[in-house]
Amino acid sequence: MDNPDTIDIDVDVADKSTDLAPTEDKAVQADTAAAITEKNASKSKKNKKPTTQAKATPKKVVKPEASIPRGQPKSNRPWKTPKQKFSNIKKTVNRLSFEKKVALRNEMRYIKEKSKEIKDQRKEAAVQRHQRRVENAERRLANERRSEIVQVIKNPAKLKRMKKKQMRMIEKRDLSQVKVV
């Protein structure tokens, strides 16, 4: 089976010495015919069934598909490629070497660490801004309270005589922190 163009045929299938070349010796023809009849007789003993004719089943021939020149396809679809086995179609992607994988992994780890640092910095800056805003609001409120001109109402009867608008303007304060006029 070295040459892919040759076809191996079983001896059982070969014609019983009828197709032998005329140049062959008569003795060779007789020997091959005797060998074929012996083989058929041994087969019939094994099977115990009479065989009418032997089926012609030649062995599979391996065709080198790569060497076949391809012309115009019958379907006139030149863009279609000939069918192939999946094992032939499937190509392995160029895999990275171990060193490159390690380098890529380290680079990704470095990028993640940097992005995490940047996120943490932004978060911290936002927290500081919020805290400063709250402190400023408290300071402003304290300054307003200190700078207010306060008038203590000692007579509760005045409250009863006040109108609604004036009552809305009245606020209660802790007199310990406020300067009283």
N, C-alpha and C positions, 0 to 999 in steps of 0.2 A: 504494500500500500504506500510505497514511497512516492510514486508518481501519481498525482491527483487525477490525471487524465485517463488512467487505466481503470477498468471495471473488473472486479473479481466475480466469478460465477461459480456456483456450487457444481461439483462433479455430478451430482444427482440430476441436475437439470440438463446437462450436456446431452446432445442427441447421441443415440447409441451407435456410434461409429459410422453413421451414414454421411456426415459432413466432413470426414477426414480427407485431407488433401491426397491427390493421386500419387504424389511423390513419396508418401510415407510407405514404410515397409509393411508388408502383409502381416508379419509377425507382431509388429507394434499395434496394428489394428486389432488383431485377435486378442492381445493381452489387455488392451483397454476395454474391449467389449466384455471380456470375461470378468474384469474387475468391476465393471458397472453392474453386470448381472448378479455377481456375488453380493454387492452392496444392497441391491434391490431385494434380494432374497432375505438378507439379514434384517432389513427393515420390515418386511412383511411378517417375519416371525415375531418381531417385537410388538408390532401393532395388532397382529391377528385380524386385521381388516384388509380386505383386498383393495389396493389402490388402483384407480383407473389410469390416472395420469399425474405426474408430478407437476406442481405449479412452478412456474418460472418466477423466482423471487431473487433478483440480483441484489447484492449488498449495496448499501447506500454509497454514493460517490460524493466525496467532498469537493465542492466547487470553490475554487479561489475567486471570490466575488470581487476582490479588489483589482484583479488583473483584467476583468471583463470591460472592454471599452463600451461606454454607454453613448448611444446616439439619441435621436429624437424619440421621446416616449410615445407609445401608441395612443395615449389619451390626449396628446398635444398639450400637455401641461408641464412645460419644462421646469417650472419652479418646484415641482414636487420631487422630493428625494426618494430614492428606493427604500423600501421597508427594511428595517434592521432589527436585530434582537435588542431588547432593553439593556442587556449587559454591554452591548457594543455602544449603544447611544449614550449611556450614563457615563459622564466624565467626572472624575474626582476633581473638586475645586482645589486650586493650589493652597495647600494647608500651610499655616505659619509654622515656623520652627519654634522650638521650645523657648529659645532666647527671646525671639520676637514677641511671643505670647507673654512672657514675664515682663518685658519692657512695656508692652501695651497695658498690661494689668497695673504696673507701677504708675504709668502715666495717668490712667483713669483714676487711680487712688489719689494721686496728687491733685488732679483737677477737682475731684469731689471734696477733698480737704479745703482747697482754696475757696470753692464756692460756698462751703459751709461757713468758713471764716467770714466771708463777705456778708452772708446772710446774718450771722451773729452780730457783726458790726452794725449793720443797718438796724437790726432789732434793738440793739443797745442804744443807738442814737435816737431812735423813736421813743424809747422809754425815757431817756434823759430829757428830750424835748417836752414830753407830756408832764414829767415831774416839774420841770422849770415853769411850764405854763400854770400848773396848779399852785406852785409857790408864789408866783407873781400875782395871781388872782387873790390869794390869801393876804399878801402884803398890801395890795391895793385896797382891799376891803378894810384892813386894819388902819391904813393911812386915812381913809375916808372917815372912819369912826373917830379917829383922834382929832381930825380937823373940823369936825362938826361943831356947830354952835348949838348947845343943848339948853333947853329951858325946862326946868322941873316944874310940873304942875302939882302944887301942894294942896289946892282946894279941889276936892272931887266934885263939887257942885258945878264947877266950870265945865266939866265933861258932859254933864247933863244938858247944859245950855248950848253946847256946840252943835253945829250943823254936820250933816253927813260928810261933806267934802273935807271939812276940818278934821273930823274923826279919822278919816282915811290917812291923813298925813301924820297922825300920831303914831310913834313907835316906842316900844319898851326897850330900855337899855340897862346894862349893868353899870351902876354909878361908880363902881370902884375904879374902872379904867377911864372914865370920862371926866373932863374938867367941867365943873358946873359953874355957870355964870351967876 
